[in-house]
Amino acid sequence: MKNLKGLLIYPPAQLMKQERARPDGSLGLIYLASSLESKGIETDILDASVGVAEHNIQNTFYNPIKQENGLVRIGMEFEDIANYIKKKNYNFVGINSNLTPQTRMAFETAKAIKQLNPKIPIYAGGVNARALNKRFLETGHFDAICLTEGEIIFPRAIIEGVENVSGFAYKDKNGKIKVNQVDETCFPENLDDLPIPAWEKLPLDKYGQIASPHGVDVTGKSNHRYAPIMTSRGCVWHCTFCHISTEKENIGKLRTHSIERVLEEMNGLKSLGIEKLFFEDDTLLTRKKRAKEIFSKAREKEFLIANVNGVNLIDFYNKKDWSIDIEYLEILKQAGYEQIVFPAESGSQRILDKYASGKVKLEKMDLPVLMKTMVNMGIKAPVNMIIGFPDETEEEIQKTIDLGKKLKENGAPYVSFFLPIPFPGSKLYDIAIKGNYLNRDFNPDMMNWKRAIMTNTFVPPKRLEEIRDYANELVNDKDFIKRAVQNTIGYKL
């Protein structure tokens, strides 16, 4: 095998004017880079939203450009990405595509690269790419799409060819799409078998300058060098709006790293000067004994905690009598949690049961009291609510708004009301397609939390957007709304 060198890319980002810009820096590519290098394949990472070392973020991340589709783009020019790849003489390119609204950015990145270097293989991965693998391949800019986690199979595909490896969709020599189905050979027997993520390949200095990690910081302490970490994969719940809710048999199944492996990763992050961790786990808090041990190790290492991705409010209760688990909350606070997202999601039990796994029990879990308890302990808990499911009535939506008001009255810093988005890969997407709420030929640019993307819903789309805006303004302070607007990409234009 000749010496191979590849580049993994987070594409530039496109946003609505009402959105706040953030770098990507997600874990997928740094896990992939470590796996490739463990097989002797030299690998670099490019976050095109901020650029390479010689780029000033004022000319990339802080340089919003209006596009013809009405969205705002930030990051490197596509031609500059292509020239960078040709200059560095890479043998292959991998493009990350997790988020559906960013589909165009992946397409434009691949197109520019192929125009300059038609023979270079381009691969894509991530939940959006695999859910839309046919659409990706039909652009003619991609050679293959990874259909699951890539750490095991992507290095094999580079060495052996995708046609010989499970878990890939690709076009054969006749231009026909072929699919090698995902099977047990695509996954490690144990998560600890995977190499440690290559955090050192991320532009951590640039991320530190931007100080805008995953999630909204309401503690006023966002100026620390931060990094994401994931101690487990998968989730015990089956919410329809989850991006991977159709993959519960493999990716969605809960798997964990050992505590020893987590500690090893923390030591590596400490050596890189990381001060603050964002836990990307979907179900970190569910296994309380394990979570307590992880938080204890983080505390010993003097890490600050930014937040955790997957929070389920049911984990803050003793299920025997549905009392609030004060001891657990105190452990979280002592571990450094000054902020924990509060996903109440709906004030309608029917909606919670049908779309959110029934993981909130409104009659048993007194959410306003939980909010007040967390606030009294010094934990800030911003609230997330979802309104506008296909069969949801205005009366049910009003219950959600009323619950949001109660939570704000009991100390929530703010309450965000979102519209449900049927992302490809989710059960909600399947529901939307089958129920004629979404056209199969939908425009990915439109699939954004600020838009009611589904049609033919019980409450019409335009009315849903009106209710959403009304709810956000009714429940939240004017000062918060003003600050939120000032942080949007449109405010900077």
C-alpha positions as CSV (number, residue, x, y, z in Angstrom):
1,M,0.0,0.0,0.0
2,K,1.4,3.4,-1.0
3,N,1.6,6.2,1.6
4,L,-1.9,7.6,1.7
5,K,-2.9,11.0,3.0
6,G,-6.5,12.2,3.4
7,L,-8.4,15.3,4.5
8,L,-11.6,15.2,6.6
9,I,-13.8,18.4,6.2
10,Y,-16.4,20.2,8.2
11,P,-17.9,22.3,5.4
12,P,-18.7,26.0,5.6
13,A,-22.0,26.8,7.4
14,Q,-25.2,28.4,6.1
15,L,-27.7,29.9,8.6
16,M,-30.9,31.8,8.7
17,K,-30.5,35.4,9.8
18,Q,-32.1,34.5,13.1
19,E,-29.5,31.9,14.0
20,R,-26.3,32.1,16.1
21,A,-23.2,30.9,14.3
22,R,-21.0,28.2,15.9
23,P,-18.1,26.2,14.6
24,D,-18.7,22.5,14.2
25,G,-15.9,20.6,15.8
26,S,-18.1,17.6,16.5
27,L,-16.5,14.3,17.5
28,G,-17.2,12.2,14.3
29,L,-14.2,13.4,12.3
30,I,-11.7,13.3,15.1
31,Y,-12.7,9.7,15.9
32,L,-12.4,8.9,12.2
33,A,-9.0,10.6,12.0
34,S,-7.6,8.5,14.8
35,S,-8.9,5.3,13.2
36,L,-7.4,6.2,9.9
37,E,-4.0,7.0,11.4
38,S,-4.1,3.7,13.4
39,K,-4.0,2.0,10.0
40,G,-1.1,4.1,8.7
41,I,-3.2,6.6,6.8
42,E,-2.0,10.2,7.4
43,T,-5.1,12.3,8.1
44,D,-5.7,16.1,8.5
45,I,-8.9,17.9,9.5
46,L,-10.2,21.1,8.1
47,D,-13.0,23.0,9.8
48,A,-13.9,25.3,6.8
49,S,-16.1,27.5,9.0
50,V,-13.0,28.9,10.6
51,G,-10.3,28.0,8.1
52,V,-6.7,26.8,8.4
53,A,-3.9,28.2,10.6
54,E,-3.1,31.1,8.3
55,H,-6.7,32.3,8.1
56,N,-7.9,35.0,10.4
57,I,-11.4,34.2,11.7
58,Q,-12.5,37.7,10.8
59,N,-12.2,36.7,7.2
60,T,-13.9,33.3,7.7
61,F,-16.2,32.8,10.7
62,Y,-16.9,36.5,11.2
63,N,-17.4,37.2,7.5
64,P,-21.1,36.5,6.8
65,I,-22.1,36.4,3.1
66,K,-25.7,36.6,1.8
67,Q,-26.6,33.8,-0.6
68,E,-29.2,33.6,-3.3
69,N,-31.3,31.1,-1.3
70,G,-31.8,33.8,1.4
71,L,-29.4,32.2,3.9
72,V,-26.1,33.5,5.2
73,R,-22.9,31.6,4.6
74,I,-19.8,31.8,6.8
75,G,-16.4,30.2,6.3
76,M,-13.9,29.6,3.6
77,E,-14.7,30.0,-0.1
78,F,-15.4,26.7,-1.8
79,E,-12.7,27.4,-4.4
80,D,-10.2,28.0,-1.6
81,I,-11.0,24.6,-0.1
82,A,-10.4,23.0,-3.4
83,N,-7.1,24.8,-4.0
84,Y,-6.0,23.9,-0.5
85,I,-6.6,20.2,-1.2
86,K,-4.8,20.3,-4.5
87,K,-1.8,22.1,-2.9
88,K,-1.5,19.5,-0.1
89,N,-1.8,16.7,-2.6
90,Y,-4.4,14.6,-0.6
91,N,-5.3,11.2,-1.9
92,F,-8.9,11.3,-0.7
93,V,-11.5,13.6,1.0
94,G,-14.2,12.8,3.6
95,I,-17.0,15.4,4.1
96,N,-19.1,15.5,7.3
97,S,-22.8,15.9,6.9
98,N,-24.8,15.5,10.1
99,L,-27.3,18.4,9.8
100,T,-29.8,18.5,7.0
101,P,-29.9,22.3,6.6
102,Q,-26.2,22.1,5.7
103,T,-26.7,19.7,2.8
104,R,-26.0,22.4,0.2
105,M,-22.7,23.2,1.9
106,A,-21.6,19.6,1.6
107,F,-22.7,19.5,-2.1
108,E,-20.9,22.8,-2.9
109,T,-17.7,21.7,-1.2
110,A,-17.6,18.4,-3.1
111,K,-18.5,20.1,-6.4
112,A,-15.7,22.6,-6.1
113,I,-13.2,19.9,-5.2
114,K,-14.2,17.7,-8.2
115,Q,-14.1,20.6,-10.6
116,L,-10.5,21.2,-9.8
117,N,-9.5,17.6,-9.2
118,P,-12.0,15.2,-10.9
119,K,-10.2,12.0,-10.0
120,I,-9.9,12.5,-6.2
121,P,-12.3,10.2,-4.3
122,I,-14.8,12.0,-2.1
123,Y,-16.7,10.3,0.6
124,A,-19.5,11.6,2.9
125,G,-20.7,10.4,6.2
126,G,-22.9,11.5,9.1
127,V,-26.6,10.9,9.8
128,N,-27.8,13.3,7.1
129,A,-25.5,11.9,4.4
130,R,-26.6,8.3,5.1
131,A,-30.3,9.1,5.3
132,L,-30.0,11.0,1.9
133,N,-27.4,8.8,0.4
134,K,-29.2,8.5,-3.0
135,R,-29.5,12.3,-3.2
136,F,-25.8,12.7,-2.4
137,L,-24.7,10.1,-5.0
138,E,-26.9,11.5,-7.7
139,T,-25.1,14.9,-7.5
140,G,-22.1,13.1,-9.2
141,H,-19.7,14.7,-6.7
142,F,-19.5,11.9,-4.2
143,D,-17.9,8.4,-4.8
144,A,-19.4,6.7,-1.8
145,I,-21.5,7.3,1.4
146,C,-20.8,5.7,4.7
147,L,-24.1,4.3,6.1
148,T,-23.2,3.9,9.7
149,E,-20.3,4.7,12.2
150,G,-17.1,4.9,10.2
151,E,-14.2,4.1,12.5
152,I,-14.1,0.4,11.6
153,I,-15.2,0.4,7.9
154,F,-13.9,3.7,6.5
155,P,-10.2,2.8,6.8
156,R,-11.0,-0.6,5.3
157,A,-12.8,1.2,2.4
158,I,-9.7,3.4,1.7
159,I,-7.4,0.4,1.7
160,E,-9.6,-2.3,0.1
161,G,-12.2,-0.3,-1.9
162,V,-15.8,0.4,-0.9
163,E,-17.2,-2.3,-3.1
164,N,-15.5,-4.8,-0.7
165,V,-16.7,-3.4,2.6
166,S,-20.1,-3.5,4.4
167,G,-21.9,-0.3,5.2
168,F,-21.4,1.8,2.0
169,A,-23.6,3.1,-0.8
170,Y,-21.7,3.9,-4.0
171,K,-22.0,4.0,-7.8
172,D,-20.5,1.2,-9.8
173,K,-18.6,1.6,-13.1
174,N,-21.9,1.7,-14.9
175,G,-23.3,4.5,-12.8
176,K,-25.7,2.3,-10.9
177,I,-26.2,2.8,-7.2
178,K,-25.1,-0.2,-5.1
179,V,-25.6,-0.7,-1.4
180,N,-23.5,-2.9,0.8
181,Q,-25.8,-3.3,3.8
182,V,-24.7,-2.5,7.4
183,D,-23.9,-5.6,9.4
184,E,-22.1,-6.7,12.6
185,T,-18.6,-6.2,11.0
186,C,-19.2,-2.4,11.0
187,F,-19.0,-2.1,14.7
188,P,-16.4,-2.6,17.4
189,E,-17.1,-5.4,20.0
190,N,-16.3,-2.8,22.7
191,L,-16.2,1.0,22.4
192,D,-12.9,1.0,24.1
193,D,-11.4,-0.8,21.1
194,L,-11.7,2.5,19.2
195,P,-8.7,4.8,19.2
196,I,-8.9,8.0,21.3
197,P,-10.3,10.9,19.3
198,A,-7.7,13.2,17.8
199,W,-8.7,16.5,19.5
200,E,-5.3,17.9,18.7
201,K,-6.3,18.1,15.0
202,L,-9.1,20.6,15.7
203,P,-8.4,24.3,15.6
204,L,-8.9,24.6,19.3
205,D,-7.3,28.1,19.5
206,K,-9.8,29.5,17.0
207,Y,-12.7,27.8,18.9
208,G,-11.4,29.5,22.1
209,Q,-11.4,32.9,20.4
210,I,-15.0,32.4,19.2
211,A,-16.1,31.1,22.6
212,S,-19.4,29.6,21.3
213,P,-19.5,25.9,22.2
214,H,-22.5,23.6,21.6
215,G,-25.5,24.9,23.5
216,V,-26.2,28.4,24.8
217,D,-24.1,29.5,27.8
218,V,-26.2,31.3,30.4
219,T,-23.5,31.3,33.1
220,G,-21.4,34.1,31.7
221,K,-18.3,31.9,31.8
222,S,-17.9,30.9,28.1
223,N,-14.3,32.2,27.8
224,H,-12.6,28.9,28.6
225,R,-10.8,26.5,26.3
226,Y,-13.4,23.8,25.7
227,A,-13.8,20.5,23.9
228,P,-16.6,17.9,23.4
229,I,-16.3,14.5,24.9
230,M,-18.6,11.4,24.6
231,T,-18.5,8.6,27.2
232,S,-21.3,6.6,25.6
233,R,-23.2,6.2,22.4
234,G,-26.9,5.6,21.9
235,C,-30.0,6.2,24.1
236,V,-32.5,4.2,26.0
237,W,-35.4,6.3,24.7
238,H,-37.1,6.3,21.3
239,C,-38.3,9.8,20.6
240,T,-39.6,10.2,17.1
241,F,-37.8,13.5,16.5
242,C,-34.4,12.2,17.3
243,H,-32.1,12.3,14.3
244,I,-31.2,8.6,14.6
245,S,-34.5,7.2,15.9
246,T,-34.7,4.7,13.0
247,E,-31.3,3.3,13.9
248,K,-32.0,1.9,17.3
249,E,-30.8,-1.6,16.4
250,N,-27.2,-0.5,15.9
251,I,-26.1,3.2,16.3
252,G,-29.0,4.0,18.6
253,K,-28.4,1.2,21.0
254,L,-26.8,2.3,24.3
255,R,-23.1,1.4,24.6
256,T,-20.6,2.8,27.1
257,H,-16.9,3.4,27.4
258,S,-15.2,2.1,30.6
259,I,-14.4,4.6,33.3
260,E,-10.7,3.9,32.7
261,R,-11.1,4.9,29.1
262,V,-13.0,8.1,30.0
263,L,-10.2,9.0,32.5
264,E,-7.6,8.4,29.8
265,E,-9.5,10.8,27.5
266,M,-9.7,13.4,30.2
267,N,-6.0,13.2,30.7
268,G,-5.4,13.8,27.0
269,L,-7.7,16.8,27.0
270,K,-6.0,18.2,30.0
271,S,-2.6,18.0,28.2
272,L,-4.2,20.1,25.4
273,G,-5.1,22.8,27.8
274,I,-8.8,22.1,27.8
275,E,-10.6,23.7,30.8
276,K,-14.3,23.0,30.0
277,L,-16.1,19.8,28.8
278,F,-19.3,19.5,26.9
279,F,-20.6,15.9,27.3
280,E,-22.2,14.9,23.9
281,D,-23.8,11.7,25.4
282,D,-27.4,11.2,24.6
283,T,-28.1,9.3,27.9
284,L,-25.3,10.2,30.2
285,L,-27.4,10.9,33.3
286,T,-29.6,7.8,33.1
287,R,-27.0,5.4,34.7
288,K,-26.6,7.4,37.9
289,K,-23.8,5.4,39.5
290,R,-21.7,5.6,36.3
291,A,-22.4,9.3,35.9
292,K,-21.4,10.1,39.5
293,E,-18.1,8.4,39.0
294,I,-17.4,10.3,35.7
295,F,-18.3,13.6,37.3
296,S,-16.0,12.8,40.2
297,K,-13.1,12.2,37.9
298,A,-13.9,15.4,36.0
299,R,-13.9,17.3,39.3
300,E,-10.6,15.8,40.3
301,K,-9.1,17.0,37.0
302,E,-10.5,20.5,37.8
303,F,-12.6,20.6,34.6
304,L,-15.5,22.9,34.3
305,I,-18.7,21.5,32.8
306,A,-20.3,23.3,29.9
307,N,-23.4,21.1,29.7
308,V,-24.6,17.7,28.6
309,N,-26.3,17.1,25.3
310,G,-28.9,14.5,26.2
311,V,-30.8,15.4,29.4
312,N,-34.0,13.5,30.4
313,L,-35.8,15.1,33.3
314,I,-37.0,11.7,34.6
315,D,-33.5,11.1,35.7
316,F,-33.8,13.8,38.4
317,Y,-36.6,11.8,40.2
318,N,-36.7,8.8,42.5
319,K,-39.0,6.6,40.5
320,K,-40.3,4.7,43.6
321,D,-42.2,7.8,44.9
322,W,-41.5,10.4,42.2
323,S,-39.7,12.7,44.7
324,I,-36.9,14.9,43.3
325,D,-33.5,13.3,43.6
326,I,-31.9,16.1,45.6
327,E,-28.7,14.1,46.3
328,Y,-28.2,13.5,42.5
329,L,-28.7,17.2,41.7
330,E,-26.2,18.1,44.5
331,I,-23.6,15.7,42.9
332,L,-24.1,17.4,39.6
333,K,-23.7,20.8,41.1
334,Q,-20.6,19.8,43.0
335,A,-19.2,18.3,39.8
336,G,-19.3,21.7,38.2
337,Y,-22.7,21.8,36.5
338,E,-23.8,25.4,36.7
339,Q,-26.1,24.9,33.7
340,I,-28.3,22.0,32.7
341,V,-30.8,22.1,29.8
342,F,-34.4,21.5,30.9
343,P,-36.2,19.6,28.0
344,A,-39.8,19.7,29.2
345,E,-40.8,19.4,25.6
346,S,-44.5,19.6,25.9
347,G,-47.4,20.4,28.3
348,S,-49.6,17.7,26.7
349,Q,-49.2,14.1,28.0
350,R,-50.6,12.7,24.8
351,I,-47.9,14.5,22.7
352,L,-45.2,13.3,25.1
353,D,-46.4,9.7,25.0
354,K,-46.8,9.7,21.2
355,Y,-43.6,11.6,20.1
356,A,-41.3,11.8,23.1
357,S,-41.3,8.2,24.5
358,G,-43.5,9.3,27.4
359,K,-40.3,10.1,29.3
360,V,-42.0,13.1,31.1
361,K,-44.9,12.1,33.4
362,L,-46.7,15.4,33.9
363,E,-48.9,14.1,36.7
364,K,-46.0,12.5,38.6
365,M,-43.2,14.9,37.9
366,D,-43.9,18.4,39.2
367,L,-41.7,20.3,36.7
368,P,-42.1,23.8,38.2
369,V,-41.0,22.5,41.6
370,L,-38.0,20.8,39.9
371,M,-37.1,24.1,38.2
372,K,-37.3,26.0,41.5
373,T,-35.2,23.3,43.3
374,M,-32.5,23.6,40.6
375,V,-32.5,27.4,40.7
376,N,-32.2,27.4,44.5
377,M,-29.2,25.1,44.2
378,G,-27.5,27.5,41.8
379,I,-28.1,25.6,38.6
380,K,-29.4,27.5,35.7
381,A,-31.8,25.5,33.6
382,P,-32.9,26.9,30.2
383,V,-36.0,25.2,28.9
384,N,-36.7,23.6,25.5
385,M,-40.3,23.2,24.3
386,I,-41.7,21.7,21.1
387,I,-45.0,22.8,19.5
388,G,-46.6,21.8,16.2
389,F,-46.6,18.1,15.8
390,P,-48.7,16.9,12.8
391,D,-51.9,16.1,14.8
392,E,-51.3,18.5,17.7
393,T,-54.2,20.9,18.4
394,E,-54.0,24.5,19.5
395,E,-55.4,23.5,22.9
396,E,-52.5,21.1,23.4
397,I,-50.1,23.8,22.2
398,Q,-51.6,26.2,24.8
399,K,-50.8,23.7,27.5
400,T,-47.2,23.8,26.5
401,I,-47.1,27.6,26.5
402,D,-48.8,27.6,30.0
403,L,-46.2,25.1,31.3
404,G,-43.4,27.3,29.8
405,K,-44.8,30.3,31.7
406,K,-44.8,28.4,35.0
407,L,-41.2,27.3,34.5
408,K,-40.1,30.8,33.7
409,E,-42.0,32.1,36.8
410,N,-40.1,29.5,38.9
411,G,-36.7,30.7,37.7
412,A,-35.9,29.4,34.2
413,P,-33.5,31.9,32.6
414,Y,-35.5,31.6,29.3
415,V,-37.9,29.2,27.5
416,S,-37.3,28.3,23.9
417,F,-40.3,27.2,21.8
418,F,-39.2,25.1,18.8
419,L,-41.1,23.7,15.8
420,P,-40.6,19.9,15.2
421,I,-38.4,19.2,12.2
422,P,-38.7,15.8,10.4
423,F,-35.0,15.3,9.8
424,P,-34.1,12.4,7.5
425,G,-33.1,9.5,9.6
426,S,-35.8,10.2,12.2
427,K,-39.1,8.4,12.8
428,L,-40.8,11.8,12.5
429,Y,-39.4,12.0,8.9
430,D,-41.1,8.6,8.1
431,I,-44.3,9.8,9.7
432,A,-44.1,13.1,7.7
433,I,-43.5,11.2,4.4
434,K,-46.2,8.6,4.9
435,G,-48.7,11.2,6.2
436,N,-48.2,13.6,3.3
437,Y,-46.8,16.2,5.7
438,L,-43.5,16.5,3.7
439,N,-42.7,16.0,0.0
440,R,-39.9,13.5,-0.7
441,D,-38.3,16.2,-2.9
442,F,-38.1,18.7,-0.1
443,N,-35.5,21.4,-0.2
444,P,-32.9,20.8,2.6
445,D,-32.3,24.6,2.8
446,M,-35.8,25.0,4.2
447,M,-35.5,22.4,6.9
448,N,-34.7,24.8,9.7
449,W,-36.1,25.2,13.3
450,K,-37.3,28.7,12.4
451,R,-39.7,27.3,9.7
452,A,-42.8,25.1,10.0
453,I,-41.5,22.7,7.3
454,M,-44.4,20.3,7.5
455,T,-47.7,21.0,5.6
456,N,-51.2,19.6,6.1
457,T,-50.7,19.7,9.8
458,F,-53.7,20.0,12.2
459,V,-52.6,23.6,12.9
460,P,-51.5,25.2,9.6
461,P,-47.8,26.0,9.2
462,K,-48.2,29.8,9.1
463,R,-50.3,29.7,12.2
464,L,-47.7,27.6,14.0
465,E,-45.0,30.1,13.2
466,E,-47.2,32.9,14.6
467,I,-47.9,30.9,17.8
468,R,-44.2,30.1,18.2
469,D,-43.2,33.7,17.9
470,Y,-46.0,34.8,20.2
471,A,-45.0,32.2,22.8
472,N,-41.3,33.2,22.8
473,E,-42.2,36.9,23.3
474,L,-44.9,36.2,25.9
475,V,-42.8,34.0,28.2
476,N,-39.3,35.5,27.9
477,D,-37.9,38.8,29.2
478,K,-37.5,41.6,26.7
479,D,-33.8,41.9,27.7
480,F,-33.2,38.2,26.9
481,I,-34.9,38.6,23.5
482,K,-32.8,41.7,22.8
483,R,-29.6,39.8,23.7
484,A,-30.6,36.8,21.6
485,V,-31.2,39.0,18.6
486,Q,-27.8,40.7,19.0
487,N,-26.1,37.3,18.9
488,T,-27.7,36.3,15.6
489,I,-25.8,36.2,12.3
490,G,-28.3,38.6,10.8
491,Y,-27.6,41.3,13.4
492,K,-24.0,41.3,12.3
493,L,-24.8,42.0,8.6
